[in-house]
Amino acid sequence: MGLVDDDAAARFAADGLVAVADGLIDPAMIEPLQARFEALFAGDFETGTPPDEVNWQQQTGDPSLTRQICNAWKADRTVASAVLAPEVGEALARLGGWSGARLIQDNVLWKPPGGRPLGFHRDNAYSRWFTPVDMLTCWIALDDVTAESGAMELVRGSHRWPPSFEPEVEFHGPADYRCPVAGSEDDIVAVEVAAGGGSFHHGWTWHGSGPNRTRSHRRALVIHAAPVEARFDPAHLDEGMGPVYHRYRPPGDDTMPDKHFPIIWASCHRGRHRG
Ligand SMILES: O=C(O)CCC(=O)C(=O)O
C-alpha cells in the first residue's frame, strides 16, 4: 500500500492536499536531521558541495525569519537519505499518476520561536523552466506542529483555480501572509501533526504558514518532485527558479541530468535506491 492508501489518494485528487498523521520518515532519522539542520545553517556542508540556494546563515540571517536552504541533499548525506527515500517518491508518483518521480528541489525550513510567516504561494508558479509544469510536494514535520507554532496551511480545492505564472508574492515574512487567498479563509486546512507526519500537496495548491507564537521550534523537510520524464523548457528557462537551475542543462540538450535531479522512484526500478 505504501504511504498513501486509496482513500488518501481520492482525497488528494479532490482537495489538492492530504495530511498524513505519521510514518513519512523513519522516527530514528528525526533527531539526526534536526542536528544536521543546525550544522547546515551554520555553514557546515558535509560533502563539500554547497546547496543550490542558501537563504539563511547563522552569522548573517535575520533571526525573525524562517530559515531556508534548498537542495541541501547535495551538501548533506543525512538530508539526502531522507529526501531520496523511495517510499516518498513512490507516494508522489502514485498521487501524480506518474511512472516515476524526479527530485526537483528539497527545502530545509526552520521556523524558530517568534519566526515570521511564509507568504501564500503556488509551487507551480515558479516551475515554468521545466516541462511538464507538474510538481507535487511532500512536507514532513520534524517537530510536533500546531497552528500556534506556524503549521503549514493549504487552501482546499485551490489546485483547480486557474493556473498563473506570476509568483509576485512575498515569501519571507510578509505582513499579511494570507493576502493572496483573502476570502478563502474557510477553506484553509492547517497541517497539525506530530513529528514524522506531514502532508502531500499539488503544485497548484495555494499554501503558506503563519508566525510561530510558541517557544518551540518548527522544522520541516520538503520534497518537491516532478514526473520522471520532466525536461528543461528552453522557451522559459529564465522564469521562476529557472535562473538558479538551468546551469545544469547540458548544452543543446533538454534532459534533466539525474546527477542534479535524481530519480527518487520509478516503476521500472530505475530509482537510485531500487535494485
Ligand atoms: O513550511 C511552510 O510553511 C511552507 C512550505 C512550502 O512552501 C512547501 O512545502 O511548498
The ligand as a Gaussian input file, in Angstrom:
#p B3LYP/6-31G(d) Opt

LIG

0 1
 O        6.632000      25.077000       5.678000
 C        5.983000      26.006000       5.195000
 O        5.379000      26.781000       5.884000
 C        5.848000      26.194000       3.696000
 C        6.424000      25.083000       2.919000
 C        6.230000      25.195000       1.457000
 O        6.127000      26.258000       0.899000
 C        6.126000      23.958000       0.683000
 O        6.182000      22.866000       1.266000
 O        5.965000      24.027000      -0.548000

